[in-house]
Amino acid sequence: MGKTLSEIAQQLCTPQKVKKTVHKEVEATRAVPKVQLIYAFNGTGKTRLSRDFKQLIAPKVIDGEGEESELSHKKILYYNAFTEDLFYWDNDLQEDAEPKLKVQPNSYTNWLLTLLKDLGQDSNIVRYFQRYANDKLTPHFNPDFTEVAFSMERGNDERSAHIKLSKGEESNFIWSVFYTLLDQVVTILNVADPDARETPAFDQLEYVFIDDPVSSLDDNHLIELAVNLAGLIKSSESDLKFIITTHSAIFYNVLFNELNGKACYMLESFEDGTFALTEKYGDSNKSFSYHLHLKQTIEQAIADNNVERYHFTLLRNLYEKTASFLGYSKWSELLPDDKQLYLSRIINFTSHSTLSNEAVAEPTPAEKATVKLLLDHLKNNCGFWQQEQKNG
């Protein structure tokens, strides 16, 4: 039976009962892990889950003036699509000369920007941003950190007129602001004695929830971001806990390989509006480590009309990895329903031939057509592959 997102949010912050087997099966309680890593297809409900989790950990409290109380963000620090909505452009339409990125004033942004200003973090924001964007593209903050202008530095005392960022650059900048704050959070909370910390602003912080900070990055920068984030999390010595959700198999895979002491899940949604959070173990977390290479190799062979028998082995491997990641007990369950037995026999026969008279490199035209049919079926009927095609 499915759960609501609120129930799944409760699951993420509740110690879980697990069964352990030594000489006999016993029940034990596992503490909430330091890191919880969640994979989900786009549109499944990751952002809604982050909002429900925030509301659970720190319910919104409205003060006498109708403003959100600081209580709602002292226990949790979060990054999601709504974080980006707090930044907007003043395009200077009259003069068309000085576009600026401005920050929506509310209790959360006031708290965040005041801390960054007081901690002198503008140069670190610039450094992180230029790491993922252009090293000549430079942000310039106004004194209270509520506006940012951008210019291209020319390597001397000259700079370009203020420019407007692309959507991808804008997302990278907002992530850089958040990451800079997170870096300070980890560093400050690593001081065990609260009285010796640079600021008490993070003393009550319990959770960091990060939802998909990777939508605008190419694969190289995406991997760099994942490695940097994992390194920061590994440096955390406090009781701070991290929840990370993503639709990117590459981002998920890098974090899985980099992080220890984690729990890994897949979030699924059902037609009745309910959800499931399924814990994943072992190799099922690594299933897409080279999926793109397999897919591209088979696609190239099809395009060149150069399908050979070993491509059936690659195709079977691709089906196995996809099935493992999605939790199917057999890879053949991903085959077209009306032809599962027939097609699985073809793949098994062509990829596991043992007799000398079967070892023929050139498949028949019908067999070649089967490779294309089955690859197209996987791409068109598996949500992950649909997302890959959309992003590609």
C-alpha positions in Angstrom: 0.0 0.0 0.0 1.4 3.4 -1.0 2.1 6.3 1.4 1.6 10.0 1.3 4.7 12.3 0.9 4.2 13.4 4.5 4.4 9.8 5.7 7.6 9.3 3.6 9.0 12.5 5.2 8.3 11.0 8.6 10.0 7.8 7.5 13.2 9.8 6.6 13.6 11.2 10.1 12.5 8.2 12.1 14.8 5.4 13.3 14.0 2.3 11.4 13.5 -1.2 12.6 15.6 -3.7 10.7 16.1 -7.4 10.8 19.6 -8.8 11.4 20.7 -12.4 11.0 23.7 -13.8 12.8 22.7 -17.2 14.2 19.1 -16.3 14.4 17.0 -13.5 13.1 16.6 -10.5 15.5 15.1 -7.1 15.2 17.2 -4.0 15.8 16.7 -0.3 15.5 18.8 1.6 13.0 19.4 5.3 13.8 18.6 7.9 11.1 21.6 7.7 8.7 24.1 10.5 8.3 23.2 10.6 4.6 20.1 9.5 2.8 20.4 9.4 -1.0 17.2 9.2 -3.0 16.8 8.5 -6.7 13.6 9.4 -8.5 12.4 10.2 -12.0 11.5 13.8 -12.8 7.9 14.5 -11.9 7.8 11.9 -9.2 7.5 14.4 -6.2 11.1 15.1 -5.1 10.5 18.8 -4.6 7.1 18.3 -2.9 8.9 15.8 -0.6 11.5 18.4 0.4 8.7 20.9 1.3 6.8 18.3 3.3 10.0 17.3 5.1 10.7 21.0 5.9 7.2 21.4 7.3 7.6 18.3 9.4 11.0 19.3 10.9 10.3 23.0 11.3 6.6 23.9 10.9 6.0 27.4 9.7 5.2 29.8 12.5 3.7 33.2 11.8 4.6 36.0 14.1 2.3 38.9 15.1 3.3 40.9 12.0 2.4 38.1 9.6 6.0 37.1 8.9 7.5 33.6 9.0 9.3 33.0 12.3 13.0 32.2 12.3 12.1 28.8 13.9 11.1 27.5 10.5 14.7 27.6 9.1 16.9 27.1 12.1 16.4 23.4 12.2 16.7 22.7 8.5 18.6 24.2 5.6 17.1 23.3 2.2 17.8 23.8 -1.5 15.1 23.1 -4.1 13.3 24.7 -7.0 11.6 27.2 -4.7 15.1 28.4 -3.5 15.7 29.5 -7.1 12.4 31.3 -7.1 13.7 33.6 -4.4 16.0 35.2 -7.0 14.6 37.4 -9.8 15.8 39.8 -12.5 15.5 43.5 -12.6 16.2 44.0 -16.3 16.3 47.8 -16.2 13.9 48.0 -19.1 13.9 51.8 -19.4 17.7 52.1 -19.8 18.5 48.5 -20.9 21.9 48.9 -19.3 22.1 47.5 -15.8 20.3 44.2 -15.3 20.6 42.9 -11.7 19.7 39.7 -10.0 17.6 40.6 -6.9 16.6 38.6 -3.9 13.0 38.3 -2.6 13.0 39.6 0.9 11.6 37.2 3.5 12.8 35.8 6.8 14.8 33.0 5.2 16.7 35.1 2.6 17.2 37.9 5.2 18.8 35.3 7.6 20.8 33.6 4.8 22.2 36.8 3.3 22.9 38.5 6.6 25.0 35.5 7.6 26.9 35.4 4.4 27.6 39.2 4.6 28.6 39.0 8.3 30.9 36.0 7.6 32.5 37.8 4.6 31.6 35.1 2.1 31.2 37.1 -1.1 34.6 36.1 -2.4 33.9 32.4 -1.8 30.6 32.7 -3.7 32.4 34.1 -6.6 35.0 31.4 -6.5 32.5 28.6 -6.4 30.4 30.2 -9.1 33.3 30.6 -11.5 34.3 27.0 -10.9 31.1 25.8 -12.6 30.7 28.7 -15.0 33.2 31.0 -16.8 36.2 32.2 -14.7 35.8 35.6 -16.2 32.1 36.0 -15.3 32.1 37.8 -12.0 29.3 38.7 -9.6 29.3 42.1 -7.8 27.2 42.3 -4.6 25.7 45.5 -3.3 26.5 46.3 0.4 23.6 44.4 1.9 23.8 41.4 -0.4 20.2 42.0 -1.8 21.3 42.7 -5.4 24.0 41.1 -7.6 25.3 42.5 -10.9 27.5 40.5 -13.3 30.2 41.5 -15.7 32.9 39.8 -17.8 36.4 40.6 -16.4 39.0 41.3 -19.1 42.2 40.5 -17.1 43.0 44.1 -16.5 41.2 47.0 -14.8 38.5 46.9 -17.4 35.2 45.1 -17.2 32.2 44.7 -19.5 28.9 46.4 -18.9 26.6 44.5 -16.6 25.1 41.4 -18.3 22.1 39.1 -17.7 23.0 35.4 -17.1 21.6 32.5 -19.0 19.1 30.3 -17.0 21.9 27.7 -16.5 24.4 30.3 -15.2 21.7 31.7 -12.9 21.0 28.3 -11.4 24.7 27.7 -10.9 25.0 31.1 -9.1 22.1 30.3 -6.7 23.6 26.9 -6.0 27.0 28.6 -5.3 25.3 30.9 -2.7 23.8 27.9 -1.0 26.9 25.8 -1.2 29.0 28.6 0.3 26.6 28.8 3.3 26.6 25.0 3.6 30.4 25.1 3.7 30.3 27.6 6.5 27.7 25.5 8.3 29.8 22.3 8.3 33.0 24.2 9.3 31.3 26.1 12.2 29.5 23.0 13.5 32.7 21.0 13.5 33.8 23.1 16.5 32.5 20.9 19.2 32.1 23.6 21.9 29.2 25.9 21.0 30.7 28.7 22.9 33.8 28.6 20.7 31.9 28.8 17.4 32.1 31.9 15.1 28.3 32.2 15.3 25.5 30.5 17.1 23.2 30.7 14.0 23.5 27.0 13.2 23.5 25.5 16.7 19.9 24.2 16.3 20.4 22.9 12.8 19.5 19.2 12.3 19.0 18.6 8.6 20.2 19.7 5.2 17.8 18.7 2.4 19.2 19.1 -1.2 16.9 18.5 -4.1 18.5 18.2 -7.6 21.1 20.9 -7.9 22.3 19.5 -11.2 19.8 20.4 -13.9 21.9 22.9 -15.8 25.4 21.2 -15.6 27.2 19.2 -18.2 28.4 15.8 -17.2 32.0 17.0 -16.3 30.8 19.8 -14.0 28.0 17.6 -12.6 30.6 15.0 -11.5 32.8 17.8 -10.1 29.9 19.1 -8.1 29.0 15.7 -6.8 32.6 15.0 -5.7 32.8 18.4 -4.0 29.5 18.0 -2.2 30.5 14.5 -1.1 33.8 15.8 0.2 32.0 18.5 2.2 29.6 16.0 3.7 32.4 13.6 4.6 34.2 16.5 6.4 31.1 17.0 8.7 31.9 15.9 12.2 28.7 17.1 13.9 25.3 15.4 14.1 24.1 17.2 11.1 22.2 14.9 8.7 21.9 15.2 4.9 19.1 14.1 2.5 19.8 14.4 -1.2 17.3 13.7 -4.0 18.1 13.5 -7.7 16.9 12.4 -11.1 20.4 12.1 -12.5 21.8 8.6 -12.5 25.4 9.9 -12.9 25.0 12.3 -10.0 23.5 9.5 -7.9 26.2 7.1 -8.9 29.1 9.5 -8.0 27.6 10.2 -4.6 27.0 6.5 -4.0 30.6 5.7 -4.6 32.0 8.7 -2.7 29.9 8.5 0.5 30.0 6.0 3.3 27.4 5.5 6.1 24.5 6.2 3.8 21.1 4.8 3.1 19.9 4.6 -0.5 16.4 4.7 -1.8 14.2 4.9 -4.9 11.1 7.2 -4.7 8.2 6.0 -6.9 4.7 7.5 -7.5 1.6 5.6 -8.3 -1.6 6.4 -10.3 -3.7 6.7 -7.1 -1.5 9.6 -5.9 0.5 7.6 -3.3 4.2 7.0 -3.2 6.8 4.4 -2.1 10.3 4.8 -0.8 12.2 1.6 -1.4 15.6 1.0 0.1 18.2 -0.2 -2.4 21.2 -2.3 -1.6 24.5 -3.3 -3.2 24.9 -3.4 -6.9 21.4 -2.0 -7.6 22.9 1.4 -6.6 25.7 1.1 -9.3 23.5 0.0 -12.1 24.0 3.0 -14.4 27.8 3.5 -13.9 28.4 2.9 -17.6 24.9 2.7 -19.0 25.4 5.5 -21.5 28.4 3.8 -23.0 26.4 0.6 -23.6 23.5 2.5 -25.1 25.7 4.6 -27.4 27.7 1.6 -28.5 24.5 -0.3 -29.5 23.0 2.8 -31.1 26.1 3.3 -33.2 26.1 -0.3 -34.4 22.5 0.1 -35.4 23.1 3.3 -37.3 26.1 1.8 -39.1 24.2 -1.4 -39.9 27.0 -3.2 -38.1 25.2 -5.2 -35.5 27.1 -8.3 -34.5 26.4 -11.1 -32.0 28.2 -9.5 -29.2 25.8 -6.6 -29.3 23.2 -9.0 -28.0 25.4 -9.4 -24.9 25.6 -5.6 -24.5 21.9 -5.3 -24.9 21.3 -8.0 -22.3 23.7 -6.2 -20.0 21.8 -3.0 -20.4 18.5 -4.7 -19.6 20.0 -6.4 -16.6 21.3 -3.1 -15.2 18.1 -1.3 -15.8 16.1 -4.1 -14.2 18.4 -4.3 -11.2 18.2 -0.5 -10.6 14.4 -0.5 -10.9 14.0 -3.5 -8.6 12.8 -6.1 -11.0 13.8 -9.7 -10.1 14.3 -10.6 -13.8 15.6 -8.5 -16.6 13.1 -10.2 -19.0 10.3 -8.5 -17.1 11.2 -5.3 -19.0 10.6 -7.0 -22.4 7.4 -6.3 -24.3 4.6 -8.2 -22.4 3.4 -10.2 -25.4 6.8 -11.4 -26.5 8.8 -11.9 -23.3 9.5 -15.6 -23.7 10.3 -15.4 -27.4 12.6 -12.4 -27.1 14.4 -13.6 -24.0 15.2 -16.8 -25.8 16.6 -14.8 -28.8 18.8 -12.7 -26.5 19.9 -15.7 -24.4 20.7 -17.8 -27.5 22.7 -15.1 -29.3 24.6 -13.9 -26.3 25.4 -17.3 -24.8 26.2 -19.5 -27.9 28.6 -22.3 -27.1 28.6 -24.5 -30.1 31.2 -23.8 -32.9 28.6 -23.8 -35.6 26.7 -21.1 -33.7 29.7 -18.8 -33.5 28.9 -16.7 -36.5 29.7 -13.0 -36.3 27.0 -11.8 -38.7 23.4 -12.0 -37.3 20.5 -12.3 -39.7 18.5 -9.2 -40.8 15.7 -10.3 -38.5 18.1 -10.6 -35.5 19.5 -7.1 -36.3 16.0 -5.8 -36.3 15.4 -7.3 -32.9 18.3 -5.4 -31.4 16.8 -2.1 -32.6 13.3 -3.1 -31.5 14.5 -4.0 -28.0 16.7 -0.9 -27.5 13.8 1.3 -28.7 11.4 -0.5 -26.3 13.8 0.1 -23.4 14.2 3.8 -24.2 10.5 4.4 -24.9 9.0 2.5 -21.9 11.4 3.2 -19.1 11.1 6.5 -17.3 14.9 6.9 -16.9 15.6 6.5 -20.6 12.8 8.9 -21.5 14.4 11.4 -19.2 17.8 10.8 -20.8 16.4 11.5 -24.3 14.7 14.6 -23.0 17.9 16.0 -21.5 20.0 14.9 -24.4 
